[in-house]
């Protein structure tokens, strides 16, 4: 985690939120109550999230399943008026989760950060509007669950090439071995996208 932190941990109730180096992005840990049977955790409490500075209202839940290791989904975003913030967690397996700042007037425009998320630790990543998001599966049979702040809107659906050299993302899979959708194989470079944030 060294090098991606952006500030002191904020905590309230069962939530700890670590601000990361890109403004508005948080790594979230929720307290687990465990015994010999397993554990219980509140993965989302609006009261606690608001108290640590995340006031987004989520309106839709999404889940993806990726069978092969080395599956890449992204880099995706939606444009206004249906821009989405996301709260991402892994239900099974592990991913390298990546966000890219696409806010044209941001001092960190074009910069990215990557965080490993897995089901064992249960960390979540909060991604605000104005960021492209994607991930690469580090294990087979990965399930990812994420909450979003607006509904899916096909007319606003956009993406950036996962392997855009200007972004410098160190993906854990070679391009020839990555499993991608046809759509994600043909996304434009960041420099070719229309400024929308």
Secondary structure by P-SEA (a helix, b strand, c coil): ccccccccccccccbbbbbcccccbbbbbbbbbbcccccccccccaaaaaaacccccccbbbbbbbcccccccccccccccbbbbbbbbbcccccbbbbbbccccccccccbbbbbbccccbbbbbbcccccccccccccbbbbbbccccccccccccccccccccccccccccccccccccccccccccccccccc
